[in-house]
Amino acid sequence: MGLVLALVAMTGTGATGKASSAQPAGIFVFNAAGNAVNAVAEVAAGPLPRQDVQGFDWTVGWAVLEPTPSNYQWTVLDTAVATADAAGFTSQITVLPGTLAPDWVISACPDITITLLHTQKVATIAVPTTKCFLDAWTAFIAALGTHLASLHGVTSVQASGLGDQGEMTLSPPTTGTWADVGVTTTSLLAGWKRVLTAWHTSLPASIPAALAIEEPLGIGVSDVLGPLIHWIRSHFASAVWIQQNALRATTPETSGYWPIVKKSSRWTDTGWQMFGYGTENGDLETAFTIGLASHARYFQIYLADIIDSTQTAALEYLASNI
């Protein structure tokens, strides 16, 4: 959801033996893959110095890339990566399942209607812990991993999976509870382990996966995140990065996800994505200071803030301190 300013990844080896290659330092601008031509042009002409921008984080819905079963349409993604590469930028990739899953997945699998936490919009998604959904999603992950081997300049992929978008969060059902459809701590933990294993085994060795952490049903409701991070460390170590996607000037440093990000920085690369853009984050320099104190190596920041000249000083502060 943002642009990433990243001084990332010392070369390391995960517990399963997959290497996490050194990644370039710099700013990665989050934007929709379908808007790549405009986004690259805006950044190139924008107020942030060109040398501060390393690349882009391209977001695209699963439905765009697999509109019918096994019918992979990579053009939008390929164009985004190629456009960035031609301008001298690298690319990160985020594919969104959940509300952006293909209609054929939602029709084929058990589904549930939810009310999205941030927008209060109602949406129908496939129940993410079902075999039907997990079979379809891990098959897509395998196909994407194979395809990425043919592309130049991709530096990481977000390990999206069971959330209603790219993170781990599941918004509440419009009626009933998640337990009514079999979504519990146990089924979520098993599902996330399956998805993370698929990302790790499917991606080329030079491309790490990054998990955007949250407690899926809310802190104190489910108990997935702690056991999952322990499992990730023991199985994959630095081959899987840890990030959190809601940094702002009011993010607490003694509770919530900040301590988890800081602790995880001891064994893998960590980062933050901004909560939003403009006034949604509060003072950007304050937010960056909080994020830097967690020893994060990359920050994802919305394109709107990157091309806003009133935010350039804060971005240069971050670039000089990361």
Secondary structure as GFF3:
##gff-version 3
##sequence-region A 1 322
A	DSSP	beta_strand	4	6	.	.	.	ID=ss1
A	DSSP	beta_strand	12	13	.	.	.	ID=ss2
A	DSSP	beta_strand	19	20	.	.	.	ID=ss3
A	DSSP	beta_strand	26	32	.	.	.	ID=ss4
A	DSSP	three_ten_helix	33	35	.	.	.	ID=ss5
A	DSSP	alpha_helix	36	45	.	.	.	ID=ss6
A	DSSP	three_ten_helix	50	52	.	.	.	ID=ss7
A	DSSP	beta_strand	53	61	.	.	.	ID=ss8
A	DSSP	alpha_helix	62	65	.	.	.	ID=ss9
A	DSSP	alpha_helix	75	86	.	.	.	ID=ss10
A	DSSP	beta_strand	90	96	.	.	.	ID=ss11
A	DSSP	three_ten_helix	98	100	.	.	.	ID=ss12
A	DSSP	alpha_helix	103	108	.	.	.	ID=ss13
A	DSSP	beta_strand	111	115	.	.	.	ID=ss14
A	DSSP	beta_strand	122	126	.	.	.	ID=ss15
A	DSSP	alpha_helix	131	148	.	.	.	ID=ss16
A	DSSP	beta_strand	154	158	.	.	.	ID=ss17
A	DSSP	three_ten_helix	178	181	.	.	.	ID=ss18
A	DSSP	alpha_helix	185	202	.	.	.	ID=ss19
A	DSSP	beta_strand	209	212	.	.	.	ID=ss20
A	DSSP	alpha_helix	225	235	.	.	.	ID=ss21
A	DSSP	three_ten_helix	237	239	.	.	.	ID=ss22
A	DSSP	beta_strand	240	247	.	.	.	ID=ss23
A	DSSP	alpha_helix	258	264	.	.	.	ID=ss24
A	DSSP	beta_strand	270	274	.	.	.	ID=ss25
A	DSSP	three_ten_helix	278	281	.	.	.	ID=ss26
A	DSSP	alpha_helix	284	293	.	.	.	ID=ss27
A	DSSP	beta_strand	298	300	.	.	.	ID=ss28
A	DSSP	alpha_helix	303	306	.	.	.	ID=ss29
A	DSSP	three_ten_helix	309	311	.	.	.	ID=ss30
A	DSSP	alpha_helix	312	321	.	.	.	ID=ss31
###
